[in-house]
């Protein structure tokens, strides 16, 4: 919940005041607030892995970037943080389910 409030609530909300965003009845596109908040979210998600410089950093950054864009678009379309929180919880649940199936190669 804290990550969604910080990145989609405060950061995205602040950027949305200066840049155009999607509206629920408009075309789908990635706005600048979604893009910028997603890049920062991906950077901060990969930050704990940076001292190791292996392929996990790139995978973590890429996954967090895709998640950040989808979560930002959900925030703009729904005009609510509730959709972002539900999306985040469902992704964490899927990671918890997939981790034992993949031999713990997916870390939480």
Rosetta silent file (secondary structure, phi, psi, omega in degrees, C-alpha in Angstrom):
SEQUENCE: XXXXXXXXXXXXXXXXXXXXXXXXXXXXXXXXXXXXXXXXXXXXXXXXXXXXXXXXXXXXXXXXXXXXXXXXXXXXXXXXXXXXXXXXXXXXXXXXXXXXXXXXXXXX
SCORE:     score description
SCORE:     0.000 S_00000001
   1 L     0.000  -38.393 -178.079    0.000    0.000    0.000 S_00000001
   2 H   -64.199  -39.847  179.511    2.856    2.380    0.832 S_00000001
   3 H   -64.603  -39.970  179.878    4.460    1.980   -2.608 S_00000001
   4 H   -69.012  -40.028  177.846    1.174    2.721   -4.339 S_00000001
   5 H   -64.901  -41.680 -178.150    0.481    5.767   -2.176 S_00000001
   6 H   -69.759  -52.535 -172.465    4.012    7.072   -2.738 S_00000001
   7 H   -85.161  -43.709 -178.623    4.431    6.426   -6.475 S_00000001
   8 H   -88.891  -28.053 -179.710    0.853    6.447   -7.821 S_00000001
   9 H   -85.047  -65.174 -174.986   -0.663    8.776   -5.259 S_00000001
  10 H   -76.323  -54.436 -176.053    1.887   11.458   -4.452 S_00000001
  11 H   -66.980  -52.470  179.734    4.353   11.317   -7.347 S_00000001
  12 H   -63.511  -42.403  179.548    1.869   10.574  -10.127 S_00000001
  13 H   -61.623  -39.767  177.485   -0.693   12.935   -8.612 S_00000001
  14 H   -67.316  -41.615  179.031    1.847   15.766   -8.465 S_00000001
  15 H   -69.455  -30.902 -178.324    2.999   15.163  -12.036 S_00000001
  16 H   -66.804  -18.493  178.642   -0.595   14.928  -13.280 S_00000001
  17 L   -76.412  -20.144 -178.595   -1.130   18.567  -12.363 S_00000001
  18 L  -110.286  -10.846 -177.630    1.460   19.682  -14.920 S_00000001
  19 L  -126.213  153.491  175.718    1.020   17.109  -17.701 S_00000001
  20 L   -70.762  145.941 -179.675   -2.002   15.818  -19.630 S_00000001
  21 L  -127.747  171.935  175.936   -3.372   12.455  -18.463 S_00000001
  22 L   -75.344  151.139  171.850   -5.853    9.845  -19.665 S_00000001
  23 L  -115.959  155.972 -175.536   -9.498   10.191  -18.835 S_00000001
  24 L   -56.043  -29.091 -177.475  -11.827    7.225  -18.360 S_00000001
  25 L  -102.835   12.984 -177.368  -13.641    7.844  -21.641 S_00000001
  26 L  -101.619 -179.416  176.194  -10.562    8.687  -23.758 S_00000001
  27 L   -66.129  159.282  175.681   -8.104    6.648  -25.863 S_00000001
  28 L   -83.593  129.913  172.684   -5.502    4.459  -24.171 S_00000001
  29 L  -159.195  162.730  177.530   -2.008    5.969  -24.052 S_00000001
  30 L   -96.255  115.064 -178.518    0.903    6.215  -21.635 S_00000001
  31 L   -83.460  167.099  178.144    1.051    9.718  -20.228 S_00000001
  32 H   -61.803  -41.448  176.645    4.165   11.450  -18.923 S_00000001
  33 H   -60.271  -38.400  177.784    3.101   11.080  -15.265 S_00000001
  34 H   -65.985  -45.856 -177.737    2.691    7.321  -15.767 S_00000001
  35 H   -63.255  -48.531 -177.005    6.034    7.035  -17.568 S_00000001
  36 H   -66.988  -45.450  179.659    8.040    9.101  -15.059 S_00000001
  37 H   -66.321  -31.522  178.472    6.510    7.498  -11.966 S_00000001
  38 H   -70.844  -40.623  176.874    7.038    4.031  -13.506 S_00000001
  39 H   -61.850  -44.949  179.427   10.718    4.695  -14.232 S_00000001
  40 H   -66.969  -38.565  176.739   11.262    5.868  -10.655 S_00000001
  41 H   -62.569  -43.779  179.806    9.297    2.895   -9.274 S_00000001
  42 H   -64.923  -40.750  178.601   11.414    0.486  -11.339 S_00000001
  43 H   -62.014  -46.480 -178.556   14.641    2.161  -10.199 S_00000001
  44 H   -71.795  -23.469  175.177   13.673    1.939   -6.530 S_00000001
  45 H   -74.459  -33.692 -179.519   12.548   -1.680   -6.978 S_00000001
  46 H   -87.221  -11.116 -176.294   15.927   -2.638   -8.464 S_00000001
  47 H   -54.669  -42.295  179.031   17.929   -0.604   -5.941 S_00000001
  48 H   -64.617  -21.631 -178.167   18.487   -3.481   -3.459 S_00000001
  49 H   -91.505   -8.483 -172.993   19.991   -5.592   -6.276 S_00000001
  50 L   -60.403  -35.703  179.910   22.416   -2.963   -7.612 S_00000001
  51 L   -63.419  -18.002 -174.632   25.528   -4.025   -5.626 S_00000001
  52 L   -92.795  -28.294  176.624   25.420   -7.434   -7.339 S_00000001
  53 L    50.246   48.071  173.978   25.161   -6.334  -11.008 S_00000001
  54 L  -112.177 -171.995 -175.664   23.835   -9.614  -12.357 S_00000001
  55 H   -68.372  -17.356  179.266   20.956  -10.346  -14.697 S_00000001
  56 H   -65.149  -27.770  177.843   18.490  -10.178  -11.807 S_00000001
  57 H   -64.963  -46.107  179.226   18.848   -6.398  -11.784 S_00000001
  58 H   -65.108  -40.224  177.955   17.652   -6.167  -15.388 S_00000001
  59 H   -66.344  -42.649  178.979   14.798   -8.601  -14.801 S_00000001
  60 H   -64.475  -44.652  179.593   13.691   -6.784  -11.671 S_00000001
  61 H   -62.789  -45.425 -179.270   13.874   -3.400  -13.393 S_00000001
  62 H   -63.807  -45.593  178.963   11.971   -4.646  -16.460 S_00000001
  63 H   -63.525  -42.385  179.114    9.276   -6.350  -14.418 S_00000001
  64 H   -67.335  -34.188  177.886    8.863   -3.338  -12.154 S_00000001
  65 H   -66.786  -45.644  177.924    8.680   -1.023  -15.182 S_00000001
  66 H   -62.476  -44.076  178.083    5.927   -3.094  -16.819 S_00000001
  67 H   -63.233  -42.882 -179.372    4.070   -3.293  -13.508 S_00000001
  68 H   -61.767  -40.888  178.161    4.511    0.448  -12.922 S_00000001
  69 H   -65.876  -45.456 -178.955    3.108    1.336  -16.345 S_00000001
  70 H   -66.375  -38.861  178.793    0.117   -0.973  -15.925 S_00000001
  71 H   -68.720  -38.922  176.935   -0.537    0.266  -12.402 S_00000001
  72 H   -65.646  -39.269  177.474   -0.237    3.896  -13.502 S_00000001
  73 H   -67.263  -36.981  176.974   -2.642    3.333  -16.371 S_00000001
  74 H   -64.619  -36.572  178.929   -5.081    1.637  -13.973 S_00000001
  75 H   -66.423  -43.561 -179.732   -4.822    4.660  -11.686 S_00000001
  76 H   -68.901  -40.600 -178.583   -5.554    7.102  -14.475 S_00000001
  77 H   -69.341  -39.109 -177.531   -8.425    5.069  -15.938 S_00000001
  78 H   -89.492  -16.268 -176.039  -10.106    4.412  -12.595 S_00000001
  79 L    56.904   36.189 -177.896   -9.161    7.754  -11.043 S_00000001
  80 L  -152.553  150.842  174.926   -8.541    5.869   -7.799 S_00000001
  81 L   -81.750  -14.836 -178.047   -5.674    4.244   -5.904 S_00000001
  82 H   -60.299  -40.650  178.571   -7.880    1.272   -5.048 S_00000001
  83 H   -63.248  -38.577  178.811   -7.300   -0.307   -8.474 S_00000001
  84 H   -66.196  -41.201 -179.558   -3.529    0.034   -8.026 S_00000001
  85 H   -66.128  -43.577  178.350   -3.604   -1.582   -4.591 S_00000001
  86 H   -62.958  -42.501  178.128   -5.728   -4.504   -5.857 S_00000001
  87 H   -62.708  -42.798  179.781   -3.380   -4.938   -8.836 S_00000001
  88 H   -64.223  -46.137  179.418   -0.325   -4.882   -6.556 S_00000001
  89 H   -63.535  -39.522 -179.594   -1.828   -7.417   -4.143 S_00000001
  90 H   -68.212  -35.831  176.492   -2.857   -9.726   -6.973 S_00000001
  91 H   -67.433  -40.672  176.859    0.687   -9.616   -8.442 S_00000001
  92 H   -65.189  -38.147  177.004    2.190  -10.407   -5.041 S_00000001
  93 H   -63.157  -43.277  178.898   -0.273  -13.277   -4.635 S_00000001
  94 H   -64.461  -36.982  175.707    0.713  -14.658   -8.050 S_00000001
  95 H   -64.775  -40.068  178.780    4.401  -14.434   -7.083 S_00000001
  96 H   -65.442  -35.472  178.726    3.680  -16.310   -3.853 S_00000001
  97 H   -75.502  -40.065 -176.203    1.874  -19.024   -5.812 S_00000001
  98 H   -75.643  -26.461 -176.338    4.486  -19.202   -8.591 S_00000001
  99 H   -57.262  -49.880  178.632    7.514  -19.254   -6.288 S_00000001
 100 H   -67.859  -30.855 -179.182    7.129  -22.879   -5.120 S_00000001
 101 H   -71.395  -27.863 -179.030    6.192  -23.995   -8.630 S_00000001
 102 L   -98.392   13.525  178.405    9.354  -22.486  -10.125 S_00000001
 103 L    71.931   34.970  178.618   11.679  -23.922   -7.510 S_00000001
 104 L    60.916   25.541  174.475   11.990  -20.658   -5.534 S_00000001
 105 L   -78.357  -17.597  177.308   13.631  -18.895   -8.502 S_00000001
 106 L   -99.357  118.951 -178.399   11.098  -16.089   -8.028 S_00000001
 107 L   -98.666  146.922  176.879   11.918  -14.145   -4.871 S_00000001
 108 L  -101.921    0.000    0.000    9.522  -12.127   -2.797 S_00000001
